[in-house]
Amino acid sequence: MKKALLLIITFIVIVSVFFTHQVEKLKSLPLNNVQSLYHVKQGTGFNQLCQAWQDKRYIESCLAYKFYAKLFPERVTLKAGVYDISDLTVLAAIDKINKGQQHQFLFTIIEGEQLRVVLNKLRDSRYIRYDVELTSLPRQLALDSSAEGYLLPETYAYTAGTSAVSIMQRAKSKMDDVLGKEWSNRANNLPIDTPYQALILASIIEKETGYGPERGLISSVFTNRLHAKMRLQTDPTVIYGLGEQFDGDIKRQDLRQYTPYNTYRINGLPPTPIAMPSQDAIRAALNPETSDYFYFVAKGNGQHQFSKDLAAHNRAVQKYILKRRNDS
């Protein structure tokens, strides 16, 4: 009796050691010739996945893994999604899929991009489900009008199948937070009355300069002109108003053409933002530098020459614009 019991115990130990050894051996086996991203479709079972990997020659045989699945069924339930399984062992890849650790794609809204550009990028982005309808977009983003200017420039992570609207909702929520924070820290005696007006002004500042240290001075020019009841006379608003009519070269006739965005023809701010402003541009709009400048002109090197009066501005135009045209 004791001898039989000892034999049974010995057998169990041997089998246990064998199984443990086999599992440890499985843990070290890599996926072969695998592409970095693998799409696990909804409803895919483990045996189906294993057979697909065998057919693609990621693994030599499913037999050992099916046995593993019998021992640990809770470890081989699969979650649908797109996974990066490059440079992994077979079991590590299965574990990642079991835990739903999907690959994170990135979508970036760049400072100064217009809504139409963002929408085109969303439409063309990999694994984003494009569900935008322009007529219902304001409602989906809890807005009264256009979404122009309301998406914070930033990089947003997403998983396969994420909807375009949900990414925009996150960008809108972040813009709400930034705009609220900067509005609460605004300077006194500004010529704007609402956060939305700040967003409009910030979008103009964003389009006028890509040189960060100038934003405060650009803002001071617009602030001074608004206080003095002068028209803003800024080319980016004219270009935005022209839309698809703009051919890449702003002309005198463009400056004379009336649109609601032509700040050579209208008083005050245009009706909406003209691009997506950064937090720095919003901060500059709400905290302009103190200056006596009413004019600026591009130098051609990404920076601007600022002037206090029209005579000085005309001299700067002669120096930086007309001379450059003549030289070319």
PyMOL commands that set and color helices and strands:
alter all, ss='L'
color gray80, all
select helices_A, chain A and resi 2-27+46-55+63-71+73-75+90-99+115-124+137-140+164-184+195-208+212-227+235-245+252-256+279-286+310-327
alter helices_A, ss='H'
color red, helices_A
select strands_A, chain A and resi 37-40+81-84+105-108+155-158+295-298+304-307
alter strands_A, ss='S'
color yellow, strands_A
deselect
rebuild
show_as cartoon
